[in-house]
Amino acid sequence: MLLNFSLKNWMSFRDEANFSMIASREKQHRERLAKLETVKKNVLPISAVYGGNASGKTNFFKAFRFLKRFIVEGTRPETSIPVQNFCLDQESAESPSWFNIAVFSEGKVYELEFSVNSEKVLTEKLTQIKPSSEKLLYERINGELKLGSSLSANQHLKFAFEGTRENQLFLTNSVSQRIEIFKPVYDWFKDKLMLIAPDTRFGSFEQMMNEESQIYDSINEIISGLDTGIDHIGGETVAVDNLPLPEGKKDNLLEEIPEGKAAKIIIAGLEDERIIVTKNKGRLSAKKLVTYHKNKNGTEHKFELNQESDGSKRAVELLPAFLDLSSRKSARVYIIDELNRSLHSLLSRNMISFFLSAFGKDSRSQLLFTTHDLTLFDQSIFRRDEMWLTERNKEGVSKLYSISDFEDVRYDKDIRKSYLQGRMGGVPNIGPLVSAR
């Protein structure tokens, strides 16, 4: 689970911004809070980030994407770190970016903090957080490593640090050296943090083609009730030789795909199609995702994905995420940028309600999303500490703050009117539009 996240000097966030999924003391919707006995805290299942265009919502999302890639994939030798500073003043442009994140993984709470510029990691610190104390695991400052007292005699860690390049995290390199101590932190970013951008296409679509998949029936049961016109979805076998693959691609797939495994491929010019290629007994087979509609007589008609509306495709690509979120066995954190893109407000609301209705004190999944949809700015759905605003000032600096920061916002108040009147910030300051003639 995600507990806290702070950042500074990242894109439009020049100053330190702090975000939290730790529940406040308010009583609204308390029945759905997750209880973490490890730190004696209640944790929120969901958070929504609202704001005007260019206010910083997507930059906030991109910070998580940077962390995941930098931690999981790392960097190559002699390459720059893809950090993006606030560039509208000279001091910030020449200063490092800073991140601090606390996560719950495998029964423990870890806090990772680091600062970087485009050339190297300047500081790095990993701490285990306990109910009444903190346990330092390691700290890296000015090219030197300090191990916590419980790890000070670990020669493997010292050896791994000697081989850690300036442009990579010690966390990343130690795991690549098969040191298991910090793997729960690394695995959280690798396996639990799931990012869905507005242009993400069908991230788990292979499960929609497999009738034996655990979620196949659930997806089709839900999709038929979303008023998209789609009755059900499934996979259609296609001949690999008929796929418009570049020369040599088929041979490459035969070499790259392990026996009995499958790979997703995207074909240029057919970006809306998603195809799974499987290798069995040294031969390739392929399936593509299709939809089925019924006419008034109940006869089925097959549709290609490029025949579906953007809203229908968006619903299809988000359904596996919401089904995963709603599973009591899931511990994934989904961060979705522009949840409402191409979706009707009622559809977004129903998908959120579907997730929240399945959440309880033992749940460990979470949803964080950005949106422009003000029908979701509603205290009947969200607690005040689950609603956040981004705002950009005249200097181009983004601010992030929670509705719970406003003391005069009652739990039974319709806050949309106050928001649209600019009393809370987070709305665009639009001047008069003048037509060019």
Buried (B, 14 or more C-beta within 10 A) or exposed (E): BBBBBBBBBBBBBBEEBEBBBBBBEEEBBEEBBBBBEEBEBBBBBBBBBBBBEBBBBBBBBBBBBBBBBBBBEBBEEEEEBEBBBBEEBEEBEEBBBBBBBBBBBEEBBBBBBBBBBBEBBBBBBBBBBEEEEEBBBBBBEEEEBEBBEEBEEBEBBEEBBEEBBEBBBBBBBBBBBEBEBBBBBBBBBBEBBBBBBBEBBBBBBBBBBBEEBEBBEBBBEBBBEBEBEBBBBBBEEBEBEEBEBEEEBBEEBBEEBEEEEBBEBEBEEBEBBBBBBBBEEEEBBBBBBBBBBBEEEEEEEEBBBEEBEEBBBBBBBBBBBBBBBBBEEBBBBBBBBBBBBBBBEEBBBBBBEBBBEBBEEEBBBBBBBBBBBBBBBBBEBBBBBBBBBBBBEEEBBBBBBBBBEBEEBEEEEEBBEBBEEEBBBBBEEEEEEEEEE
